[in-house]
Amino acid sequence: MADSRCAIEIRVQEADFDPGAELEALREAQTGAVVSFVGIARDLSDGFDVERIVLEHYPGMTERALQEIAEQAGRRWEVRRICIIHRHGTLRPRDRIVWVGVSSTHRDPAFDACRYVIDYLKTGAPFWKRESGRAGTRWVDAKESDDRARERWAAPDG
């Protein structure tokens, strides 16, 4: 079992972020690997032409949920730092939505922890997404594929 005292940074914000700058911030002494994930707003979602996305959340509750996800990853893998940045508000296609960065002394824990965080974030963070386009407006429901991705971590070899 990994040490749960890894450094964790959680930011929920309207402003965009610079993935390069965030990646650099994770580089430090005794770090041999930095893995990151950037989620991008789509212009086509399940056949729906998207012109705008509105992401809503509950301040306080959202940060606590993201903190818990990061802490779980820190307990499960030997990582040094985890950073989660998630935007809210109105976004356009190709805008950055989320950034997850993990640093570790070795690559395997960094890859696993980063994937774990994004898989749990997709199903366990209190965000609500509404897409708008020429065909109207719709709320985006949870996807079975996201549930399956999260469930794989419950498996003994996950």
C-alpha positions as CSV (number, residue, x, y, z in Angstrom):
1,M,0.0,0.0,0.0
2,A,1.3,3.4,-0.9
3,D,1.8,6.4,1.4
4,S,-1.3,8.5,1.5
5,R,0.7,11.7,2.2
6,C,1.4,12.6,-1.4
7,A,0.9,16.3,-2.1
8,I,-2.5,17.0,-3.7
9,E,-3.7,20.1,-5.4
10,I,-7.3,20.6,-6.5
11,R,-8.6,23.5,-8.6
12,V,-12.1,24.0,-9.9
13,Q,-12.1,27.1,-12.0
14,E,-13.7,28.9,-15.0
15,A,-10.4,30.1,-16.4
16,D,-8.4,28.0,-18.9
17,F,-5.1,26.5,-17.8
18,D,-1.7,25.9,-19.5
19,P,-0.9,22.2,-19.5
20,G,2.8,22.8,-20.2
21,A,3.1,25.1,-17.1
22,E,1.1,22.6,-15.0
23,L,3.4,19.8,-16.2
24,E,6.5,21.8,-15.3
25,A,5.1,22.4,-11.8
26,L,5.1,18.7,-11.1
27,R,8.8,18.2,-12.0
28,E,10.8,18.2,-8.8
29,A,13.6,16.3,-7.0
30,Q,13.2,12.6,-6.8
31,T,10.6,12.6,-9.6
32,G,11.4,10.1,-12.4
33,A,8.0,10.3,-14.1
34,V,5.2,12.8,-14.8
35,V,2.1,11.6,-16.5
36,S,-0.8,13.9,-17.4
37,F,-4.2,13.8,-19.1
38,V,-6.0,16.7,-20.8
39,G,-9.7,16.4,-21.5
40,I,-11.0,18.4,-24.5
41,A,-14.5,19.6,-25.3
42,R,-15.8,17.8,-28.3
43,D,-17.6,19.3,-31.3
44,L,-19.4,16.1,-31.9
45,S,-20.9,14.0,-29.1
46,D,-22.7,10.8,-29.9
47,G,-23.9,12.3,-33.2
48,F,-24.9,15.6,-31.6
49,D,-23.2,18.7,-33.1
50,V,-21.9,20.7,-30.1
51,E,-21.5,24.4,-30.2
52,R,-21.4,25.1,-26.5
53,I,-21.0,23.1,-23.3
54,V,-22.1,24.4,-19.9
55,L,-20.5,22.6,-16.9
56,E,-22.2,23.1,-13.6
57,H,-21.0,22.0,-10.1
58,Y,-21.6,22.5,-6.4
59,P,-18.7,24.5,-5.0
60,G,-17.2,22.8,-1.9
61,M,-18.8,19.5,-2.7
62,T,-17.0,19.2,-6.0
63,E,-13.6,20.0,-4.4
64,R,-14.2,17.5,-1.6
65,A,-15.1,14.7,-4.2
66,L,-11.9,15.4,-6.2
67,Q,-9.8,15.5,-3.1
68,E,-11.1,12.1,-2.1
69,I,-10.4,10.6,-5.5
70,A,-6.9,12.0,-5.4
71,E,-6.4,10.7,-1.8
72,Q,-7.6,7.2,-2.9
73,A,-5.0,7.2,-5.7
74,G,-2.3,8.4,-3.3
75,R,-3.1,5.5,-0.9
76,R,-3.1,3.0,-3.8
77,W,0.1,4.0,-5.6
78,E,3.4,5.4,-4.6
79,V,3.1,8.8,-6.1
80,R,4.6,12.2,-5.0
81,R,2.1,14.7,-6.3
82,I,-1.4,14.7,-7.8
83,C,-3.0,17.8,-9.4
84,I,-6.5,18.0,-10.7
85,I,-7.8,21.0,-12.5
86,H,-11.4,21.0,-13.7
87,R,-13.2,23.9,-15.4
88,H,-16.8,24.9,-15.1
89,G,-18.9,27.4,-16.9
90,T,-19.4,27.8,-20.6
91,L,-16.9,26.1,-22.9
92,R,-16.6,25.8,-26.7
93,P,-15.5,22.8,-28.7
94,R,-11.7,22.3,-28.4
95,D,-11.5,24.1,-25.1
96,R,-9.6,22.3,-22.3
97,I,-12.0,20.9,-19.7
98,V,-9.8,18.9,-17.3
99,W,-6.2,18.3,-16.5
100,V,-4.9,15.5,-14.3
101,G,-1.2,15.3,-13.5
102,V,0.7,12.8,-11.4
103,S,4.3,12.6,-10.5
104,S,6.2,9.6,-9.1
105,T,9.7,8.2,-8.9
106,H,8.7,5.6,-11.5
107,R,6.4,5.5,-14.6
108,D,4.0,2.6,-13.7
109,P,2.5,4.2,-10.6
110,A,2.2,7.6,-12.3
111,F,0.4,6.0,-15.3
112,D,-1.9,3.9,-13.1
113,A,-2.7,6.7,-10.7
114,C,-3.5,9.2,-13.5
115,R,-5.8,6.7,-15.3
116,Y,-7.5,5.9,-11.9
117,V,-8.1,9.6,-11.2
118,I,-9.7,10.3,-14.6
119,D,-11.8,7.1,-14.5
120,Y,-13.2,8.0,-11.1
121,L,-13.6,11.7,-11.9
122,K,-15.8,10.8,-14.9
123,T,-18.3,9.0,-12.6
124,G,-17.7,10.3,-9.1
125,A,-17.3,14.0,-9.3
126,P,-20.5,16.2,-9.1
127,F,-20.4,17.9,-12.4
128,W,-23.4,18.3,-14.7
129,K,-22.9,18.9,-18.4
130,R,-25.4,20.5,-20.8
131,E,-24.6,20.5,-24.5
132,S,-26.1,23.0,-27.0
133,G,-26.1,23.0,-30.8
134,R,-28.2,23.6,-33.8
135,A,-30.4,20.6,-32.8
136,G,-31.2,22.1,-29.4
137,T,-29.9,21.6,-25.9
138,R,-29.5,18.3,-23.9
139,W,-28.1,17.2,-20.6
140,V,-25.3,14.6,-20.9
141,D,-26.0,11.4,-19.1
142,A,-23.3,9.1,-17.6
143,K,-22.0,6.6,-20.1
144,E,-21.8,2.8,-19.5
145,S,-18.2,2.9,-20.8
146,D,-17.3,5.3,-18.0
147,D,-18.8,3.0,-15.4
148,R,-16.9,0.0,-16.9
149,A,-13.7,2.0,-16.8
150,R,-14.2,2.7,-13.1
151,E,-15.2,-0.9,-12.3
152,R,-12.0,-2.3,-13.6
153,W,-10.2,-0.7,-10.7
154,A,-12.3,-2.8,-8.3
155,A,-10.9,-6.0,-9.9
156,P,-8.0,-7.7,-8.0
157,D,-5.6,-7.0,-10.9
158,G,-7.0,-3.5,-11.6
